[in-house]
């Protein structure tokens, strides 16, 4: 899990980004599902949903020296309410069915404040009497 970073202050949508592989896979990434949960572990928190998985990550393939790990990334932007939250992201091995989970705490500050400059006040329209 690369984003969010621990105790990051997030304004606007939460960007969830990272990668997952099963190093025992002979081909491909060995992962078939990546999910995100908010404010509680899987089964207890709020399921944010399955994350789009298969984003190209040639850096991961190079790092692990495995060409089959090229499409191991996930990335999505999600709206979250203002406050302190814990994000749980888990990935399931297509080989063993075992889930691996990471969690991170972050602070959602909400959208950046809007600054409005009032326009000039126009005089009221006069009506003939």
N, C-alpha and C positions, 0 to 999 in steps of 0.2 A: 504494500500500500504506500504509494508515493504522495498522494494528496487526498485529504488535507494532512498537513504536518501536525504533530502533537501540540495542542493548545494554540493552534492558529486562530486568528481572528478573521472570520469570513464575512465579507459584505457582498450582497447579491447572492446569486445561486451558489450552492455548494458544488465544487468540482471534485468528483471522486475519480482518481486515476491510479493505475498501477499495473501489475502483471502477475500471472500465476502459471505455474507449470508443475507437472508431475515428472520428476527426473527419471522415473522408471519407464517412461513411455518410450517405445521403440520408434514411433513416428508421431508426428503432430505434437501437441502440447500436453496431451494426457488429461486435460481439463474439459469438462462438459458443461458446467454451470458456475456462474459467479453471481452472488446475491449481496444486497446491502440491507442492513437493518439499522434502525435508529432508536437510541435510548433504551436498549435492552438487547440481550443476546438473541440469537435466532430462536424463534418460537415464543419469545416473551416480548421483544420490542416491536416496533412498527416496521413491517416489511416495506421497504422502499421499492423493491422489485429486483428482477434479474437484470444484471448489467450487460450492456452490449459487450460481447467478448470476441476477440479475434483481431483486435487492432494491431497493425504492423509494429513490431518492436525489434528491429534488427539489432539494437544495442543489447537486448537480452540474449538473443541468439549468439552474438559475439562473446558476451560475458560468460555464458555457460558452454560455449563452443559446441552448440547444437543447432544446426540449420532448421530443424523441425520446430524450434521454439520461436521462430520469427513472428508468428501471429499470436503472441501470448498476452497482448495488452487488453485493458478495459479502460474506458473513459466515458463519463456522463456528467451532465450538470443537472442538479436537482434543487428545487426550492425547499428551504427549511425555515421554520419559524425562528424568530429572535430568541436567543438564550444559549445556555451551555448544554452541549449535546455530546453523546458518545455514539460513534459510528462503528458498526460491526460489519466487516466484509468477509465473506467466506467463499471458498472455491471447492468444488467437488472433483475428486479424481474419477475420470472415466474408467480407470483400470480397477480400482479397489472400492469405489463408492465412499471413500473416507473424505470427510470435510475438514479443511484447515481454515482457521479463523484468525483474523487480526482485528484489533479494535484501536480506536484513536478518539481522544477527546478534542473538541473544538468549540469555539465560541462564534455563534452567528450574530452579527451586529445589525442585521437587517440591511435594507438598501441604503446607499449613501443618501444623506439628506438632500432634498430638492431646495434650491434657492430660487425664490421668486422675487422679482423686482416689480413693485406696483407701478402701473402706468399712470400717466397724468389723469387727474380727475377732470371730467368734462362737466361744464355747468348744466343744470337741468334744462330740458327743452321747455320753452315757453309756449303756451297755447293761447290763441287769441280769445278774448272774452266778449 
